[in-house]
Amino acid sequence: MKQAHKHGRGSGDNLLGGRSQPMRLGVFTHSKTEVSDG
């Protein structure tokens, strides 16, 4: 159970290193905007 807690903390670290993920989402939004424009 304690290990699971540590894993949860790792998730936070992933969020910090997962900054690329939100950026990718932004690119996706941009693509969607292009489709809307088209």
C-alpha positions in Angstrom: 0.0 0.0 0.0 2.9 2.3 0.8 4.4 1.5 -2.6 1.1 2.5 -4.2 1.4 5.8 -2.4 4.9 6.3 -3.7 3.6 5.5 -7.2 1.0 8.3 -6.8 3.8 10.7 -6.0 5.5 9.5 -9.1 2.4 10.6 -11.0 3.0 14.1 -9.9 6.6 13.9 -11.3 5.2 12.6 -14.5 2.9 15.6 -14.7 6.0 17.8 -14.4 7.8 15.8 -17.1 4.5 15.4 -18.9 4.5 19.1 -19.9 4.9 17.7 -23.4 1.5 16.1 -23.1 -0.4 19.3 -22.6 1.7 20.9 -25.3 0.6 18.1 -27.6 -3.0 18.7 -26.7 -2.5 22.3 -27.7 -1.2 21.2 -31.1 -4.3 19.0 -31.4 -6.5 22.0 -30.6 -4.6 24.0 -33.3 -5.3 21.2 -35.8 -9.0 21.3 -34.8 -9.1 25.0 -35.3 -7.7 24.5 -38.8 -10.4 22.0 -39.5 -13.0 24.5 -38.2 -11.4 27.2 -40.4 -11.6 24.9 -43.4 
